[in-house]
Amino acid sequence: MFRRQGPSRIEESQMSQSRMYVHHGFYRTRSGKRRRYRCVRCGKTFSSTKGTPYYRLQHRRATFDAVVALRVEGVSISAVARIEGLAWNTVARWLEKAADVCRGFNQRRSAGFGVEELQADEIRSFARGKTWPTWIFVALEVWSRLWPATVVGRRSYRNTLALLRDVANRMDWERLPLIVTDGFDFYVKSVTESVACLVQRLCTARCSRREETIDTFRSNGES
């Protein structure tokens, strides 16, 4: 399920040529032997699963994938633990690792996207009972159905601004999108502040490019 981030055979040959990483023997797991590597600069060793949720996993990867797949389908953590024969804390820890990797992947890949119509809304949920409500702020690009940003916390101006700034910092600002929200008071102020800052940045970038173009024409004309 999760893409293996370790070095491939071609990458291993490149590592050997650059001498940044070298082979450092093997280590044994329940599934057999696995390659270990050592950094030439710092001397630390690591495995091919470094940077993945499989790092230091004491069970089979298929079991980890099954746990994540069951949880995605809506099965409770207690039911997943009974099905796979694992402890509740183990399942919860694995899900946190998978969520961290997915969050990092989304942050890296969801950038430079175009937005025609952005819809922002908040959903109320209960984690510790109805006396402790938790709000989930979401932003959705209506035309492509892309879900670029999520903020979990209190229903406050700070979280509203964090949601819109997250979208604004990663979207393509060739033109201003249509932004649709509900009647929550903090949306107007948050949209104005986040958009105004980036519009000023966009105008500054365009002015600098225009000045560079004028300087290029002048230099060509003088030559």
Phi and psi in degrees as GROMACS dihedral restraints (atoms count N, CA, C in turn):
[ dihedral_restraints ]
;  ai    aj    ak    al  type     phi  dphi    fc
    3     4     5     6     1   -88.9    20    10
    4     5     6     7     1   134.6    20    10
    6     7     8     9     1   -68.8    20    10
    7     8     9    10     1   135.5    20    10
    9    10    11    12     1   -73.2    20    10
   10    11    12    13     1   125.0    20    10
   12    13    14    15     1   -96.0    20    10
   13    14    15    16     1     0.2    20    10
   15    16    17    18     1   -72.6    20    10
   16    17    18    19     1   169.1    20    10
   18    19    20    21     1   -71.4    20    10
   19    20    21    22     1   139.2    20    10
   21    22    23    24     1   -85.3    20    10
   22    23    24    25     1  -176.3    20    10
   24    25    26    27     1   -65.6    20    10
   25    26    27    28     1   -39.8    20    10
   27    28    29    30     1   -66.1    20    10
   28    29    30    31     1   -41.7    20    10
   30    31    32    33     1   -65.5    20    10
   31    32    33    34     1   -34.3    20    10
   33    34    35    36     1   -64.1    20    10
   34    35    36    37     1   -40.2    20    10
   36    37    38    39     1   -66.8    20    10
   37    38    39    40     1   -37.9    20    10
   39    40    41    42     1   -66.5    20    10
   40    41    42    43     1   -36.8    20    10
   42    43    44    45     1   -62.9    20    10
   43    44    45    46     1   -41.7    20    10
   45    46    47    48     1   -65.9    20    10
   46    47    48    49     1   -35.3    20    10
   48    49    50    51     1   -70.7    20    10
   49    50    51    52     1   -43.9    20    10
   51    52    53    54     1   -77.6    20    10
   52    53    54    55     1   -18.9    20    10
   54    55    56    57     1    63.1    20    10
   55    56    57    58     1    25.7    20    10
   57    58    59    60     1   -81.8    20    10
   58    59    60    61     1   -36.1    20    10
   60    61    62    63     1  -131.7    20    10
   61    62    63    64     1   141.9    20    10
   63    64    65    66     1  -131.4    20    10
   64    65    66    67     1   158.2    20    10
   66    67    68    69     1   -66.3    20    10
   67    68    69    70     1   142.3    20    10
   69    70    71    72     1  -136.6    20    10
   70    71    72    73     1    50.3    20    10
   72    73    74    75     1    78.5    20    10
   73    74    75    76     1  -158.2    20    10
   75    76    77    78     1  -131.1    20    10
   76    77    78    79     1   166.1    20    10
   78    79    80    81     1  -136.0    20    10
   79    80    81    82     1   152.4    20    10
   81    82    83    84     1  -100.9    20    10
   82    83    84    85     1   140.5    20    10
   84    85    86    87     1  -129.0    20    10
   85    86    87    88     1  -178.5    20    10
   87    88    89    90     1   -66.8    20    10
   88    89    90    91     1   -24.0    20    10
   90    91    92    93     1   -91.9    20    10
   91    92    93    94     1    -3.3    20    10
   93    94    95    96     1   125.7    20    10
   94    95    96    97     1  -163.7    20    10
   96    97    98    99     1   -82.4    20    10
   97    98    99   100     1   146.8    20    10
   99   100   101   102     1  -135.4    20    10
  100   101   102   103     1   150.0    20    10
  102   103   104   105     1   -74.8    20    10
  103   104   105   106     1   140.4    20    10
  105   106   107   108     1  -114.8    20    10
  106   107   108   109     1   146.3    20    10
  108   109   110   111     1  -123.2    20    10
  109   110   111   112     1   159.3    20    10
  111   112   113   114     1  -133.5    20    10
  112   113   114   115     1   133.9    20    10
  114   115   116   117     1   -79.2    20    10
  115   116   117   118     1   129.0    20    10
  117   118   119   120     1   -69.5    20    10
  118   119   120   121     1   -32.3    20    10
  120   121   122   123     1   -74.8    20    10
  121   122   123   124     1   -50.6    20    10
  123   124   125   126     1  -102.5    20    10
  124   125   126   127     1   -15.5    20    10
  126   127   128   129     1    82.1    20    10
  127   128   129   130     1     1.0    20    10
  129   130   131   132     1   -77.5    20    10
  130   131   132   133     1   149.2    20    10
  132   133   134   135     1  -106.5    20    10
  133   134   135   136     1   154.2    20    10
  135   136   137   138     1  -156.2    20    10
  136   137   138   139     1   166.1    20    10
  138   139   140   141     1  -105.9    20    10
  139   140   141   142     1   175.4    20    10
  141   142   143   144     1   -72.2    20    10
  142   143   144   145     1   -12.9    20    10
  144   145   146   147     1   -92.9    20    10
  145   146   147   148     1     7.1    20    10
  147   148   149   150     1   -59.7    20    10
  148   149   150   151     1   131.1    20    10
  150   151   152   153     1    88.1    20    10
  151   152   153   154     1     4.3    20    10
  153   154   155   156     1  -119.6    20    10
  154   155   156   157     1   163.3    20    10
  156   157   158   159     1   -68.4    20    10
  157   158   159   160     1    -9.7    20    10
  159   160   161   162     1   -82.6    20    10
  160   161   162   163     1    -3.5    20    10
  162   163   164   165     1   -64.4    20    10
  163   164   165   166     1   127.3    20    10
  165   166   167   168     1    58.3    20    10
  166   167   168   169     1    30.3    20    10
  168   169   170   171     1   -79.3    20    10
  169   170   171   172     1   128.8    20    10
  171   172   173   174     1   -95.6    20    10
  172   173   174   175     1     8.4    20    10
  174   175   176   177     1  -127.3    20    10
  175   176   177   178     1   175.0    20    10
  177   178   179   180     1   -67.7    20    10
  178   179   180   181     1   147.3    20    10
  180   181   182   183     1   -65.9    20    10
  181   182   183   184     1   -32.9    20    10
  183   184   185   186     1   -61.5    20    10
  184   185   186   187     1   -34.3    20    10
  186   187   188   189     1   -67.3    20    10
  187   188   189   190     1   -42.1    20    10
  189   190   191   192     1   -61.0    20    10
  190   191   192   193     1   -45.5    20    10
  192   193   194   195     1   -63.3    20    10
  193   194   195   196     1   -38.7    20    10
  195   196   197   198     1   -65.4    20    10
  196   197   198   199     1   -39.7    20    10
  198   199   200   201     1   -61.6    20    10
  199   200   201   202     1   -45.9    20    10
  201   202   203   204     1   -66.2    20    10
  202   203   204   205     1   -41.4    20    10
  204   205   206   207     1   -64.2    20    10
  205   206   207   208     1   -40.8    20    10
  207   208   209   210     1   -64.9    20    10
  208   209   210   211     1   -40.5    20    10
  210   211   212   213     1   -67.2    20    10
  211   212   213   214     1   -37.1    20    10
  213   214   215   216     1   -63.2    20    10
  214   215   216   217     1   -34.3    20    10
  216   217   218   219     1   -77.6    20    10
  217   218   219   220     1     0.3    20    10
  219   220   221   222     1    98.3    20    10
  220   221   222   223     1     7.5    20    10
  222   223   224   225     1   -74.8    20    10
  223   224   225   226     1   136.6    20    10
  225   226   227   228     1   -68.4    20    10
  226   227   228   229     1   160.2    20    10
  228   229   230   231     1   -63.2    20    10
  229   230   231   232     1   -39.4    20    10
  231   232   233   234     1   -63.9    20    10
  232   233   234   235     1   -40.9    20    10
  234   235   236   237     1   -68.0    20    10
  235   236   237   238     1   -39.0    20    10
  237   238   239   240     1   -62.5    20    10
  238   239   240   241     1   -42.2    20    10
  240   241   242   243     1   -62.5    20    10
  241   242   243   244     1   -38.8    20    10
  243   244   245   246     1   -69.9    20    10
  244   245   246   247     1   -39.8    20    10
  246   247   248   249     1   -65.9    20    10
  247   248   249   250     1   -44.2    20    10
  249   250   251   252     1   -90.9    20    10
  250   251   252   253     1    -5.2    20    10
  252   253   254   255     1    69.5    20    10
  253   254   255   256     1    38.3    20    10
  255   256   257   258     1  -117.8    20    10
  256   257   258   259     1   165.8    20    10
  258   259   260   261     1   -77.2    20    10
  259   260   261   262     1   152.5    20    10
  261   262   263   264     1   -60.7    20    10
  262   263   264   265     1   -42.1    20    10
  264   265   266   267     1   -65.4    20    10
  265   266   267   268     1   -34.1    20    10
  267   268   269   270     1   -64.9    20    10
  268   269   270   271     1   -45.6    20    10
  270   271   272   273     1   -62.2    20    10
  271   272   273   274     1   -43.9    20    10
  273   274   275   276     1   -63.1    20    10
  274   275   276   277     1   -40.4    20    10
  276   277   278   279     1   -66.9    20    10
  277   278   279   280     1   -40.0    20    10
  279   280   281   282     1   -64.0    20    10
  280   281   282   283     1   -40.3    20    10
  282   283   284   285     1   -65.9    20    10
  283   284   285   286     1   -35.9    20    10
  285   286   287   288     1   -65.3    20    10
  286   287   288   289     1   -40.6    20    10
  288   289   290   291     1   -64.1    20    10
  289   290   291   292     1   -43.5    20    10
  291   292   293   294     1   -64.2    20    10
  292   293   294   295     1   -38.7    20    10
  294   295   296   297     1   -66.1    20    10
  295   296   297   298     1   -39.3    20    10
  297   298   299   300     1   -62.7    20    10
  298   299   300   301     1   -42.6    20    10
  300   301   302   303     1   -66.4    20    10
  301   302   303   304     1   -43.0    20    10
  303   304   305   306     1   -65.3    20    10
  304   305   306   307     1   -37.6    20    10
  306   307   308   309     1   -65.7    20    10
  307   308   309   310     1   -42.6    20    10
  309   310   311   312     1   -65.2    20    10
  310   311   312   313     1   -39.3    20    10
  312   313   314   315     1   -62.9    20    10
  313   314   315   316     1   -42.0    20    10
  315   316   317   318     1   -65.8    20    10
  316   317   318   319     1   -38.8    20    10
  318   319   320   321     1   -66.4    20    10
  319   320   321   322     1   -36.1    20    10
  321   322   323   324     1   -75.2    20    10
  322   323   324   325     1   -39.6    20    10
  324   325   326   327     1   -90.1    20    10
  325   326   327   328     1   -28.6    20    10
  327   328   329   330     1   -87.9    20    10
  328   329   330   331     1    77.8    20    10
  330   331   332   333     1  -148.5    20    10
  331   332   333   334     1   144.5    20    10
  333   334   335   336     1    74.0    20    10
  334   335   336   337     1    20.5    20    10
  336   337   338   339     1   -87.4    20    10
  337   338   339   340     1   149.1    20    10
  339   340   341   342     1   -84.3    20    10
  340   341   342   343     1   147.9    20    10
  342   343   344   345     1  -128.9    20    10
  343   344   345   346     1   119.9    20    10
  345   346   347   348     1   -92.5    20    10
  346   347   348   349     1   -47.0    20    10
  348   349   350   351     1  -141.0    20    10
  349   350   351   352     1   119.5    20    10
  351   352   353   354     1  -108.0    20    10
  352   353   354   355     1   125.7    20    10
  354   355   356   357     1  -113.1    20    10
  355   356   357   358     1   124.6    20    10
  357   358   359   360     1  -116.3    20    10
  358   359   360   361     1   137.0    20    10
  360   361   362   363     1  -155.4    20    10
  361   362   363   364     1   168.9    20    10
  363   364   365   366     1  -131.7    20    10
  364   365   366   367     1   145.0    20    10
  366   367   368   369     1  -121.9    20    10
  367   368   369   370     1   134.5    20    10
  369   370   371   372     1   -93.4    20    10
  370   371   372   373     1   132.4    20    10
  372   373   374   375     1  -132.9    20    10
  373   374   375   376     1   167.8    20    10
  375   376   377   378     1  -127.4    20    10
  376   377   378   379     1   121.1    20    10
  378   379   380   381     1  -101.0    20    10
  379   380   381   382     1   -41.0    20    10
  381   382   383   384     1  -119.8    20    10
  382   383   384   385     1    22.4    20    10
  384   385   386   387     1   116.4    20    10
  385   386   387   388     1   167.2    20    10
  387   388   389   390     1   -69.9    20    10
  388   389   390   391     1   -13.4    20    10
  390   391   392   393     1   -81.8    20    10
  391   392   393   394     1    -9.8    20    10
  393   394   395   396     1  -125.7    20    10
  394   395   396   397     1    71.5    20    10
  396   397   398   399     1   -71.5    20    10
  397   398   399   400     1   144.8    20    10
  399   400   401   402     1  -120.7    20    10
  400   401   402   403     1   133.8    20    10
  402   403   404   405     1  -105.2    20    10
  403   404   405   406     1   136.4    20    10
  405   406   407   408     1  -112.2    20    10
  406   407   408   409     1   108.0    20    10
  408   409   410   411     1   -87.2    20    10
  409   410   411   412     1   129.6    20    10
  411   412   413   414     1  -130.9    20    10
  412   413   414   415     1   149.9    20    10
  414   415   416   417     1  -126.5    20    10
  415   416   417   418     1   132.4    20    10
  417   418   419   420     1  -130.3    20    10
  418   419   420   421     1   129.2    20    10
  420   421   422   423     1   -84.0    20    10
  421   422   423   424     1   112.1    20    10
  423   424   425   426     1   -65.5    20    10
  424   425   426   427     1   -42.6    20    10
  426   427   428   429     1   -70.9    20    10
  427   428   429   430     1   -43.4    20    10
  429   430   431   432     1   -94.1    20    10
  430   431   432   433     1    -9.1    20    10
  432   433   434   435     1    64.1    20    10
  433   434   435   436     1    23.8    20    10
  435   436   437   438     1   -77.9    20    10
  436   437   438   439     1   136.1    20    10
  438   439   440   441     1  -108.5    20    10
  439   440   441   442     1    85.5    20    10
  441   442   443   444     1   -80.6    20    10
  442   443   444   445     1   -23.3    20    10
  444   445   446   447     1  -147.8    20    10
  445   446   447   448     1   146.8    20    10
  447   448   449   450     1  -146.0    20    10
  448   449   450   451     1   137.3    20    10
  450   451   452   453     1  -133.2    20    10
  451   452   453   454     1   131.1    20    10
  453   454   455   456     1  -114.7    20    10
  454   455   456   457     1   130.2    20    10
  456   457   458   459     1   163.8    20    10
  457   458   459   460     1  -149.7    20    10
  459   460   461   462     1   -78.8    20    10
  460   461   462   463     1   159.5    20    10
  462   463   464   465     1   -85.0    20    10
  463   464   465   466     1    83.0    20    10
  465   466   467   468     1  -134.3    20    10
  466   467   468   469     1   170.4    20    10
  468   469   470   471     1   -66.3    20    10
  469   470   471   472     1   -36.0    20    10
  471   472   473   474     1   -61.9    20    10
  472   473   474   475     1   -45.6    20    10
  474   475   476   477     1   -72.0    20    10
  475   476   477   478     1   -33.8    20    10
  477   478   479   480     1   -63.5    20    10
  478   479   480   481     1   -44.6    20    10
  480   481   482   483     1   -66.9    20    10
  481   482   483   484     1   -37.3    20    10
  483   484   485   486     1   -64.2    20    10
  484   485   486   487     1   -37.7    20    10
  486   487   488   489     1   -63.6    20    10
  487   488   489   490     1   -49.7    20    10
  489   490   491   492     1   -71.9    20    10
  490   491   492   493     1   -32.8    20    10
  492   493   494   495     1   -68.8    20    10
  493   494   495   496     1   -35.4    20    10
  495   496   497   498     1   -62.0    20    10
  496   497   498   499     1   -43.9    20    10
  498   499   500   501     1   -67.4    20    10
  499   500   501   502     1   -43.5    20    10
  501   502   503   504     1   -66.0    20    10
  502   503   504   505     1   -33.7    20    10
  504   505   506   507     1   -75.3    20    10
  505   506   507   508     1   -17.8    20    10
  507   508   509   510     1  -114.4    20    10
  508   509   510   511     1    -6.6    20    10
  510   511   512   513     1   -90.0    20    10
  511   512   513   514     1   166.1    20    10
  513   514   515   516     1   -88.0    20    10
  514   515   516   517     1   120.9    20    10
  516   517   518   519     1  -101.1    20    10
  517   518   519   520     1    47.0    20    10
  519   520   521   522     1   -71.7    20    10
  520   521   522   523     1   -32.7    20    10
  522   523   524   525     1  -149.7    20    10
  523   524   525   526     1   154.4    20    10
  525   526   527   528     1   -75.4    20    10
  526   527   528   529     1   134.9    20    10
  528   529   530   531     1   -85.9    20    10
  529   530   531   532     1   168.2    20    10
  531   532   533   534     1   -82.8    20    10
  532   533   534   535     1   122.9    20    10
  534   535   536   537     1  -109.9    20    10
  535   536   537   538     1   121.9    20    10
  537   538   539   540     1  -116.9    20    10
  538   539   540   541     1   128.8    20    10
  540   541   542   543     1  -137.9    20    10
  541   542   543   544     1   177.5    20    10
  543   544   545   546     1   -90.6    20    10
  544   545   546   547     1  -163.2    20    10
  546   547   548   549     1   -88.1    20    10
  547   548   549   550     1    17.5    20    10
  549   550   551   552     1   -64.1    20    10
  550   551   552   553     1   132.0    20    10
  552   553   554   555     1   -61.4    20    10
  553   554   555   556     1   -36.2    20    10
  555   556   557   558     1   -77.1    20    10
  556   557   558   559     1    -9.7    20    10
  558   559   560   561     1   -66.2    20    10
  559   560   561   562     1   -42.1    20    10
  561   562   563   564     1   -61.8    20    10
  562   563   564   565     1   -47.6    20    10
  564   565   566   567     1   -66.2    20    10
  565   566   567   568     1   -39.8    20    10
  567   568   569   570     1   -68.1    20    10
  568   569   570   571     1   -42.8    20    10
  570   571   572   573     1   -63.1    20    10
  571   572   573   574     1   -44.3    20    10
  573   574   575   576     1   -61.8    20    10
  574   575   576   577     1   -44.5    20    10
  576   577   578   579     1   -69.9    20    10
  577   578   579   580     1   -46.0    20    10
  579   580   581   582     1   -69.5    20    10
  580   581   582   583     1   -41.2    20    10
  582   583   584   585     1   -72.9    20    10
  583   584   585   586     1   -41.3    20    10
  585   586   587   588     1   -61.8    20    10
  586   587   588   589     1   -39.6    20    10
  588   589   590   591     1   -63.3    20    10
  589   590   591   592     1   -42.3    20    10
  591   592   593   594     1   -77.4    20    10
  592   593   594   595     1   -31.6    20    10
  594   595   596   597     1   -63.8    20    10
  595   596   597   598     1   -41.4    20    10
  597   598   599   600     1   -63.0    20    10
  598   599   600   601     1   -40.7    20    10
  600   601   602   603     1   -64.9    20    10
  601   602   603   604     1   -39.7    20    10
  603   604   605   606     1   -66.1    20    10
  604   605   606   607     1   -42.2    20    10
  606   607   608   609     1   -64.6    20    10
  607   608   609   610     1   -38.4    20    10
  609   610   611   612     1   -63.5    20    10
  610   611   612   613     1   -42.3    20    10
  612   613   614   615     1   -65.3    20    10
  613   614   615   616     1   -40.7    20    10
  615   616   617   618     1   -67.4    20    10
  616   617   618   619     1   -38.7    20    10
  618   619   620   621     1   -64.9    20    10
  619   620   621   622     1   -40.1    20    10
  621   622   623   624     1   -65.5    20    10
  622   623   624   625     1   -39.5    20    10
  624   625   626   627     1   -66.3    20    10
  625   626   627   628     1   -36.8    20    10
  627   628   629   630     1   -66.1    20    10
  628   629   630   631     1   -41.0    20    10
  630   631   632   633     1   -64.5    20    10
  631   632   633   634     1   -38.3    20    10
  633   634   635   636     1   -64.2    20    10
  634   635   636   637     1   -38.5    20    10
  636   637   638   639     1   -66.0    20    10
  637   638   639   640     1   -42.1    20    10
  639   640   641   642     1   -63.9    20    10
  640   641   642   643     1   -41.9    20    10
  642   643   644   645     1   -63.5    20    10
  643   644   645   646     1   -36.2    20    10
  645   646   647   648     1   -66.0    20    10
  646   647   648   649     1   -44.1    20    10
  648   649   650   651     1   -63.5    20    10
  649   650   651   652     1   -39.2    20    10
  651   652   653   654     1   -64.7    20    10
  652   653   654   655     1   -44.9    20    10
  654   655   656   657     1   -64.4    20    10
  655   656   657   658     1   -38.2    20    10
  657   658   659   660     1   -68.5    20    10
  658   659   660   661     1   -36.6    20    10
  660   661   662   663     1   -69.4    20    10
  661   662   663   664     1   -38.1    20    10
  663   664   665   666     1   -68.9    20    10
  664   665   666   667     1   -33.0    20    10
